[in-house]
Amino acid sequence: MSEAALNVVTDEVVRAALVSDRGSQATLVSWASETFTSKFDGATSAIYNIRTQYSLAGQAREVSYVVKISPSRAQQNDFFSIIFAKECNFYAEVIPALNSVLAGIGQRPLDFPKCVYYSLETGKEMILLENLREKGYKMESRRLGIDTAHTTLVLKELGRLHAASALLQTNTPDQDLTDKFDCLKKEWTREFNLGCDFGAFVDDYLDSAIEMFKKIGGCDTVVEWIKRIKPQVWDMYEQQLVKKPPFALITHGDCWINNLLFRYDESNNPVEVKLLDLQGCRKASLATDLQHLLNLNVTGPIRRPNLNNFLAAYHTSFSAIMQAGGSTVPFSLEELRQEYIARGFYGVLYSIMWLPNMVRRPEDMIDILGNKEDRKISERNNVLQMVDRNPLLKPRLLSVVEEWVEHGVIS
């Protein structure tokens, strides 16, 4: 995306963000922009750092914001508009509502970055957030995944998010949260139209997956399973999103490593996580977030022996919020485990599609959102080359499919 996208960021925008963040007495002096992400970070928006000089109480000060700018009208379609609006609405409506519930029971706010400005005005769609990197937060390697400590930290925060939404729903029994918040009304996969619908997009990846597992070898069960599910994969995916109480709650919807930033103590232990990028938010089974997190971001040698402990950490965190709110925990740890297994197809499908992209090294990178036919051919050839060249691909994929063969999801 060109630097022209920055034309929508004006002095008035930065000033409004500054006043929202630092108060009406803060006076903007100047600001400058810096590129914040690379082409292959997975972002669908242009993202820049806005380094801001200001004065307050007679002293010169500095603060940085991250601005996400929706693609220009010449570059975008309705899909990008929809998911960008979903994120803005989540910051503007959902997070304040959830934090209000938590404040009412003496709990700290959810760990999302602070939103200081957003606009959904046509041609000027943007959102400004606090710059967490300036506060010491870091992103872990998507190629290597996260360890037990990082995973547990994320699961505890997801438990708080899901439980807060359960309490919010309890407080508004006559209105489903899907009807209450605009960002939950549209399911992004049903709006997907990047040269094809989401079903066709998935179908292309499954074609590549068949060739990939053939080349890996010893995966006949997986290959035949993919061939069998291809004609009905969209219906199977839709079934994973069916809302069934008590597990249907507000979910993040895209819990992969690039949407997580961690802060560390002096011994380099992770002590806090911030959840980013809410364009995939939805009301769905809480287990879809857990599936997304554990299958895509945690390697088999960490995930498999620690799964029971991971689910227990999540359940404890969820239960603590529910009990603080005076509500009964609506499911046991064993019922949570059963729901997690029941949503296994969700985790398997995303793993087959996205793990090759996650373990790509710089020399492997391609543009997965490019021209449909070019993307399809490039993706397939690239993945087949990675089977031989990238030592991370096979163990990451096999650890997932072997686990779900054992659970009977792949059969």
N, C-alpha and C positions, 0 to 999 in steps of 0.2 A: 504494500500500500504506500502511496507516495506521501511526501512531506506536506502536500497540499491539504491533507486531512487536518493538519494543525490550524488551518485558517479559521476553523470554528471556535478555537480557543482564543478568546479575546481578553483584554484587560478586565472587562466587566465580569466575565466568567471567573477569572482567577480571583478577582476582588470578592465576588460572592462566596467562593469557596473559602477564602481566608476569613471572612467575617463569620461564616458558619462554624469554622473550626476554632478561631482564636478570639472571637468576640467583636463587637461593633467598634471598639477602640483601636483595633489593628488597622494600620494604614499601609496599603500596598505601595512599594517603592519600585520594584522591577521583577521580571520573571524571565526564565529561559527554559527551553525544552531540550531534552536529551532522549535518544532512542532507548527503549527499555527492554525490548525483546527481539529475538531473531525470528526469521521467517518460519523456522521449523519448531517453534515452541508450542504449537498447537492452538494459538490464539486466532479467533475469528474477527477480532477488532484490531485497529491500530492502537498501540500502547506506548505512551511516552512518560518520561519523568518531567514534572514541572517544578523546577527549582525556583523558589519564591523568596525574594527579599522583602522584608516589611519592618515597620517600626511599631513599637508598643511601649507605652509608658516612658517615652523618650529614649528607648534603647533600640539599636539596630539588631534585627533577628532574621533567622532563615528557617524555612520549612519546605518540605518537598511533598508533592502529591503525585499520584499516578493517575493519568487520564486515559480512559478507554474510549475510543471514538469509533462509532459504527461506520462501516464502509460507506463510501459515497453512493448516491443514488445510481450513478452510472455503473458501479461495481456490485451493488447488492441486489437482493430480491426480497420478497416478502419473508422468507425464512430468516434471514439475518435481522430484519426489523423485529420479527416476533421474539426471537431469543434475546435480543438486546433489551427489548421492553420488559421481558420476563425478569431479567436481572435487575433492572432499575426499579421495578415494582417490588421485587423481593427486599431490596434495601430500604425502599421508601415506606412500605406497608408491613411486610411480614416480620422483619427483624424487630422493629419497634414494638409490634404486638407481642411477640414472643418474649422480648426483654421486659416488657411491662408485667407479664405473668411471672417471670423469674424474680423481678424486683419485689413483687407483692408477697413472695414467700421467702424473702431474705437471701436470694441466690444472686450470684454475679451474672453479668450479661454474657451472652453467647460470644464465642470467639470468632467474630468476623471483623474485617477491617472497617474502620469508620468511614462512612460515606459523607462527604462534605458538599457535594453538588451533583445534580444530574439534570439532564434535559432530554425530553422526547420530542422537542420541536422538530418538525420535518426539516431535514438537511443539517440539523445541529444536534443530532443524538450523541450524547456523551455522558460519562459518569466519572467523577473525580473521587478518589479514595486516598486515605492516608498511605504514605509510602512506608511499608513495613520493613523494607530492606534497610532504611535509615535507622530503624529501631533494633537492628540486629537479627532480624528474621532471615532464614536461609531456606533454599529449596534443596531437597535431596536429589540424588541422581535417579532419573527414571529408568536408566539402564540397569542399575544395580538393585533398585528396590529399597524398602525400608526394613529396619530390624524390629525386634520385639518391643523395645522401649518406644520407638516412634509409632508403631502400630497401635499399641495400647493407648497412647495419648490421643490418637485420632478417634479410636473407638469410644473412649470416654466422652469426647466432645460430641460425637454423633449421638450418643445416648442422651446427652443433655438437650440437643436440638430436637430429637424425636419426642422426648418426654415433655418438653415445653409445648410442643404442638399438641400432644395428647391433652395436656391441661387446658390449653386454649380452646380445644374442641369441647371439652367438658364445660367450660365457661360459656360457650355459645351453642347449647344443645339443639336449638331450633334452626341453625344455619350451618351447613357443611362448610368446612374451610375451603373447599374447592370453589364454592359459590361466593365466599367472602372475599377472596383475593384474586385479582385479575391474572396474576402470574401463574396461577395454578389451573386456570380454565382451559388453556391450550397445551396439549401434549406435543412436545417439539418433534418427536419422530413422525407424527401425523402431518406436520407442516413442512417437513423436509422436502426440498425441491431443487437440489443442486444438480440439475441435469437429469434427475430421475427421482422417484420416491424412495423412502427409506428401505422398503422391501427390496427393491432392485439394487440399491446400494449394498445391502447385506448380501444379496445373492452373488454379486461380483466378488465379494470377499470370500464367500464360501467356495466359489470356483477356484480361487487362488489357494485356499486352505486344502482342498482336495489334492492339488498338485504338490503342495508343500509337504503334507503328511506322507504322500507316496514317496517323495524324495527322502524324507527322514528315514522311512523304512520301519517295518514292524508295527505299523499302525492300521492294519486292515480293519479292525473294529471301528476305529474313528472315521476312516474314509467311508466305509459303508453307511455309518450313522449319518454323516453329513449328506451323503447322496440321498438318503431316505427322508431327511427332514427338510431339504431344500424347498420342495414344493409347498410346504406348510409352515415355513419358518416365521413368516409374518404373523400368522395366527398364534403360533406358539409363543412368540415374543409378546403379543398383546395379552395373552393369558397371564404372563408374568407380571403385568401391570394392573391386573384386576384388583380393585380395592376391597379387601376383606378385613373386617375388624377382628381382633383389636390391633392388627399390625399396620393398617393403612394410616399413615401419618405424613406430615410434611418431610420430604427428603431433599438432600442436596442434589442428587441426580447425576453427579459426575465426579465421584470421589477417586480421582487419580492423582498421581504424585505432583504434577505441575500445578494442581489447585490446592496445595498444602504448603504452608510456610511454617518453619519451626524456629523457636528461640531456645538458646542453650545457656546452661549455667557455666561457671568457671571451669568445671571439669568436663565440659563438652557433652553433658547429658541433656537430652531434650526435656524442656520443662513446660513448654506451651506450644500450641498449634493454632494457626489461623486458617479458616476455611475460605477459599476464594472461588470466584467464577460460578455464578448461580444461574447461568443460562439454561441449565437442564433441570431446574427445580420442578418438582411435581409432588402430588399426593399419591403415594404408592406404598407398597410394603416396605417397612424399614429394612428388611433383609436385602432389598436391592442395593442399598448403600453399602451394606456389609459385604455382599458379593462383589461389588465393584472394587471396593477397597482391598479385600483380602486376595482375590484372584489375580488382579492386575498389578498390584504394587508390592506384594509380599512373596518372596521366593518359596518354593516348596519346602526346603529344609527348615525354614522358619515357620511357615504357615501350618504345615500338617501336624507336627508334634505339639504345637501351641494352640490349636484351634479351640479346644475346650476352655483354655484359660482366656483366650481372646473374647469368646462369647460371654464368659463369666464377668470379665471386666466391663464389657458393654452393659450387661444386665444389671450389675451393681450400680453403675452410673445412672442408668435409666431409672432404676428403682429409687435411688436417693432423691431424685427430683420429684417423682410421683409422690413419695411419702412426705416430702417437705410440703407439697401442695395439698396434703390431706386426702390423697386418692389412693385407692388400691392398685397395686401393680397388676396390670391386666393379663399377664402371661408369666409362666414359670420359666426358669432357665431351660428346662427340657423342651417346653413348647417353643421357645426361641430357637433352640437347636433344630427342631423339626421344621420350623418356618424357613430357616436358613437353607436346609437341605432342599425344601420344596421349591426354592427360588434358584436352585443350582443351574438350571438352563440359562438364566440371565447371566450369571458369571462366566459360564463356559462360552457362550456366544460372544460376549465382549472380549474375552481372552483370545479366542481364535482370531477375531478381527483386529484387535489393537496391540497385542503383545509384540508382533513383529515391528510395529512402529515404535513401541516403547524402548526396545533394545537396540534400535538403529544407532550406529555410530555416525559421526559426521560424514564419513565417506559413503555411508549407505543411504543418506537422506534423499527423499523425493517429496514432491508436493502432492499430498493425497487429496487435495481439494481442487486440483486442476481440471482441465478438459476431461470429460467422462471417458472417452475412448483412450486417450493418451494415458490417463490415470490408471485405467484398468490394465492396460498392457504393461506400463511401467511398474505398477504395484506387483503384478504377478512375477515378472522377470526379476525384480529386485528381491522379492522374498525367496525365490528359488536360489538366487546367488547367496543370500544370507545363510541358508541352510549349511552351506559349505564354509562360508567366510566368517560368520559371526558366532563365536563360541557360546554366546548367551542365549541364543534363540531356542535351541532344542531343549535344554534343561528347563527353561521357563515354561514352554508349551507343554512338554511331557508331564511335568509335575501337576499341571492343572487337569489335563485330560485323563491321566491315570487315576487321580483322586475321584473324578466324577464318573469314571467307569465303575469304580468300586461302589459308589453310591447308587448306581443304576441309572443315572441321567443319560450317560452314553452307553448304549447297549445294541 
